[in-house]
């Protein structure tokens, strides 16, 4: 469907589009994406505009096919029996503790360490308070400084081609924390890592910087890659062990 010479660039653009921080940005970026590729790869753009997928649902479907139906077509009567067996098996997994639902955030030693190291980078930060939340705008990547102009570019989406979107939309991350220091675990960030794991070094780093929490001593000496879990005391989130 896509010429081989264009495949890598197209994949990179799709990945950039997936990182759009909110619905407004996604809509504008997707329109610019279509504009960029409609002449180069019209067949792909037609598919892109007409097809949709639910990744979470597709993952579940894949598990059913791999572990239960073995990718074979089944008679409806047989599938009905199998569906009850699947539900029973999944229910017992949770009942016996083989699978667990996490209702509270846990933070690995690796994340504490990267958050602590991020604090030491001493980045400039702009903050704005609204209601019971404070938003902190921070420079992304290796940059240490940000300006009001740079923030304005991101907030007002001042990009007019998809290439400009890729260059300008990811220069600043926004960390939003509750005013209540004890609720810092409810903080959010616009970076890609947070979208995947609902926690990132920026949230952890900002709370350390603001003295909302204290990192465990091991975080100051730990090597990146250590997967040990550090548990946060949710009654007193300043404590961790």
C-alpha positions, -999 to +999 in steps of 0.1 A: +000+000+000+029+024+008+060+027-013+090+012+005+109+045+003+082+063+022+075+036+048+099+048+075+089+084+073+052+075+074+056+053+105+075+081+122+047+105+114+020+082+127+039+077+159+042+115+163+005+118+157-002+092+184+017+114+209-007+143+206-013+156+241-051+162+238-080+161+215-076+196+201-040+190+192-048+156+177-075+170+154-053+198+141-022+175+137-043+147+120-056+173+094-020+184+088-010+147+085-036+141+059-026+172+040+010+161+040+004+125+028-027+128+006-007+134-025+022+111-017+001+081-005-035+086-014-045+049-009-031+049+027-048+082+035-081+068+023-076+038+046-065+061+074-096+082+072-121+053+069-107+027+093-105+028+130-093+004+157-096+000+194-062-012+206-073-023+240-101-044+225-077-058+198-053-070+226-082-088+243-093-104+210-057-116+204-056-133+238-089-151+231-076-163+198-042-174+211-053-190+244-088-203+236-100-205+201-065-212+187-075-190+158-100-215+145-136-207+134-161-222+158-198-230+155-219-205+175-230-232+199-194-242+206-183-206+210-211-199+235-198-227+257-162-215+253-172-179+262-186-191+295-154-211+301-133-180+294-153-158+318-151-184+345-113-188+340-107-151+341-129-147+372-110-174+391-077-158+382-087-126+400-104-146+428-072-166+435-049-136+432-032-148+400-042-114+385-047-082+404-062-048+398-041-020+411-062+008+426-032+027+439-001+039+421+032+022+429+065+037+419+096+017+410+130+025+422+140+033+386+113+059+384+123+074+417+159+076+405+151+092+371+128+117+389+156+125+413+181+129+385+156+151+366+154+174+396+192+178+396+190+191+359+177+223+374+152+232+346+134+265+345+097+262+353+066+284+347+036+277+369-001+288+369-027+280+395-064+273+387-090+261+412-073+233+432-046+225+406-012+240+397+002+235+362+039+235+357+053+240+322+088+225+319+113+222+290+113+188+273+144+168+265+178+183+273+166+218+272+168+237+305+151+270+296+117+279+284+101+312+274+066+326+273+069+326+235+077+289+235+047+282+258+025+303+236+035+283+205+025+250+222-007+263+239-020+280+209-009+253+184+011+277+163+022+252+137+009+251+101+025+220+086+029+185+101+066+189+101+062+221+122+039+201+146+067+175+150+093+201+157+073+225+180+046+205+198+069+184+220+093+211+233+074+216+265+056+192+289+029+203+313+028+187+347-005+193+367-005+186+404-032+191+431-027+220+455-031+194+482+004+180+487-009+147+499-026+140+466+005+143+444+001+108+432-030+121+412-006+143+392-006+141+354+018+150+326+016+155+289+047+135+281+046+102+262+058+081+292+028+093+313+004+083+286+017+047+287+022+042+325+001+070+341+032+081+360+065+096+348+098+112+360+084+147+355+055+141+380+078+124+405+106+150+399+082+180+404+069+165+437+105+160+449+114+195+439+084+210+456+091+189+487+057+171+484+075+138+489+110+125+498+126+100+475+140+068+492+177+070+499+184+042+475+171+064+446+201+087+450+225+059+443+205+034+423+214+026+387+189+031+360+174-003+352+168-014+387+132-027+387+128-029+425+094-016+436+093+012+461+059+014+479+043+047+487+024+051+520-009+065+507-020+076+541+011+098+542+025+100+507+057+117+519+068+083+532+081+055+510+099+023+517 
